[in-house]
Amino acid sequence: MSFFPSQLRWQDLFDIVLVFIVTYRLLLLIRGTRALQVLMGLLVLLGALLLSERLRLYVFNYVLKQFFDYLFIIVVVLFQDEIRRALANIGRGPFAIAGSRSSKLLVSIDEVCKAAHILAVNRIGALIVIERQHGLKNYTDAGVKIDARLSAELLVSIFQTDSPIHDGAVIVKEDRVLAAGCFVPVSLESNVDRNLGTRHRAAMGLSKESDAVVVVVSEERGEIGVAVGGALRQNLSPVSLKERILMAFDLIERRENTGSFYARLKDSRLLSKRSEKVSDKERDKNE
């Protein structure tokens, strides 16, 4: 007895693979967002529908059937942002792979580090949140939506003191600035250094509640810091900041030897020589 039906065509195999790829890409698209939670809610309602039929709960089953009769319209309303983003991705390149996403991320990290350096030199306070796996839609919804291509110039202009949205955090995802003026949770732990201001406590609080990487620039001291997993690293150079962010995104490998810190790049292009020269110039000025 053959495992495959005798009438199975190559078109059927292609059809199965195509459905698998589309489903996988859709799941990647909604991963880390509230859309995934909405999808899980719909699956729970579907399970309740099947259970109500089995237990003969006629009224409850009727209500759920009425709900699922309009499922197409409900899905379009609930997932309109994700659908729009998926169509935009298809328009840009239907066969795009994860490498393009990594390249976008590397460019974004460069822009964030460049902006942090400029802001620190000019002693302008800033709070920049880089989204990872966990969605931050609940924070972006409460802020001012921007949805613009990320650039150092845009970040610097947002945090100017005469800007109406300089207070709060800027949330970045890949190569886009999603929102500005976002209010994020502040760490209330008693063991935190009392010299730290609200921005630093907010960086620690948000990085502890999510997996986001939070870059903070001190207005008083002109120092750059980064918070990951609730832990705050302060007084970083642009190169050190970039190393910390790349480690958080698992783009470099970390080794410790005789108390010194070493970072071996997985891609030699990640740390630019230009950033190293900028850091050396700033160090010479301070000396």
Secondary structure, DSSP 8 states (H G I E B T S, - for coil): --SS-TT--HHHHHHHHHHHHHHHHHHHHHTTSHHHHHHHHHHHHHHHHHHHHHHT-HHHHHHHHHHHHTHHHHHHHHTHHHHHHHHHHHHH-TT--HHHHHHHHHHHHHHHHHHHHHHHHTT--EEEEE--SS--HHHHTTSEEEEEE--HHHHHHHTSTTSTT-SSEEEEETTEEEEEEE-------TTS-TT--HHHHHHHHHHHHSS-EEEEE-TTT--EEEEETTEEE-S--HHHHHHHHHHHTT-EEEEEETTEEEEEESSTTSS-HHHHHHHHHHHHHH-
